[in-house]
């Protein structure tokens, strides 16, 4: 009889302690996942460039709504060159927080409803949901890509007002 009382007490203690561990614990776990992909591309020569646009009147934005581009003026092109170790799916990764709706850049200077539409080699920069824009392999020569950027004023939010417009795009060029 003593053995069964002791056994019952031990089993009871085991189940009670297991229940205690199921509630609040003093240990946790943080998992971090990532993936190393192919060699990144590197910028050759200058790694930054500045696009300067001429001033335009606020009246030019009359009738345009958020996401639309003022097509009356395009900036001169600026060039950056990148070299990739191989031509496997080169792409540019943009920080998506630098854009507002419809691929218009965020104005870091003033909240005046204006931004920029950015163009790469004549096509508007339209990154996917992850902020990635694929480069066309045929545009590279021996792994060197000349990135010709230009910009146009655009409506980021309705009711554009006079004021400065300034955007900065941070990009990483990489391959698979």
SVG drawing of the C-alpha trace seen along z (x, -y; Angstrom):
<svg xmlns="http://www.w3.org/2000/svg" viewBox="-9 -78 45 80">
<polyline fill="none" stroke="black" stroke-width="0.4" points="0.0,0.0 2.9,-2.4 4.4,-1.7 1.1,-2.6 0.7,-5.8 4.3,-6.8 3.9,-5.9 0.7,-7.9 2.4,-10.9 5.4,-10.7 3.1,-10.4 1.0,-13.3 4.1,-15.5 5.4,-14.6 2.1,-15.6 1.8,-18.8 5.3,-19.9 4.6,-19.1 1.6,-21.4 3.6,-24.1 6.0,-24.0 3.2,-24.2 2.1,-27.6 4.8,-30.4 8.4,-29.4 11.6,-31.3 13.0,-30.2 12.1,-31.2 13.4,-30.8 14.2,-33.2 14.7,-31.7 16.5,-33.7 16.4,-32.5 18.3,-33.8 19.8,-32.8 23.1,-33.6 22.7,-34.1 25.1,-34.6 27.8,-37.2 26.5,-40.7 27.3,-43.1 29.6,-46.0 29.4,-49.6 32.1,-50.7 33.3,-54.3 30.7,-56.5 28.3,-54.7 25.9,-57.7 24.5,-60.3 22.2,-63.2 19.4,-64.1 18.6,-67.8 15.2,-68.8 14.2,-72.3 11.6,-74.2 8.0,-73.8 4.9,-75.7 2.4,-74.1 -0.3,-74.8 1.2,-72.0 -0.2,-69.5 -3.8,-70.8 -6.1,-67.9 -3.5,-65.2 -4.4,-62.7 -2.1,-60.7 0.1,-58.3 0.0,-60.4 3.2,-61.7 3.7,-65.2 5.1,-64.4 5.9,-67.9 9.5,-67.6 12.0,-64.8 15.4,-65.3 18.7,-64.7 20.0,-61.2 22.6,-60.3 24.5,-57.0 25.8,-54.5 27.6,-51.3 27.6,-48.0 29.6,-44.8 28.2,-41.5 30.3,-38.3 27.8,-36.5 24.8,-37.3 22.3,-35.1 19.2,-37.2 20.7,-40.5 18.3,-42.7 18.1,-45.9 16.7,-45.8 15.1,-49.0 14.0,-49.8 10.3,-49.8 9.7,-52.4 11.3,-55.0 8.2,-54.8 4.6,-55.8 1.7,-54.5 2.1,-53.8 5.9,-53.8 6.2,-57.5 9.1,-58.3 8.6,-59.6 9.3,-63.3 11.8,-63.7 11.8,-67.5 8.2,-68.6 4.8,-67.1 3.6,-69.0 2.0,-66.1 4.8,-65.8 7.4,-63.1 9.2,-61.7 8.6,-58.9 12.1,-57.4 13.1,-55.9 15.8,-53.3 16.9,-53.0 13.7,-54.8 11.3,-52.5 9.6,-53.6 11.0,-51.9 8.3,-49.6 9.7,-47.3 7.7,-44.3 6.1,-43.9 9.5,-43.0 11.2,-46.1 13.0,-44.2 13.4,-45.2 14.9,-42.7 17.5,-44.0 17.4,-42.7 20.4,-40.4 20.7,-41.6 21.4,-45.1 24.7,-44.0 28.0,-43.7 30.4,-41.2 28.6,-41.5 28.7,-45.4 25.4,-47.2 25.1,-50.9 22.1,-52.1 20.7,-55.3 18.4,-57.0 16.1,-60.0 13.1,-61.4 9.8,-63.3 7.8,-65.1 4.8,-63.1 1.8,-63.4 2.3,-61.5 -0.9,-62.8 -3.7,-64.9 -3.4,-68.7 0.2,-69.4 1.5,-72.6 4.6,-74.7 7.8,-73.5 10.9,-71.5 10.9,-67.9 13.7,-65.6 14.0,-61.8 16.8,-59.4 16.7,-55.8 19.0,-53.3 19.6,-50.3 21.5,-47.0 22.4,-45.2 22.8,-41.5 22.5,-38.2 21.2,-34.7"/>
</svg>
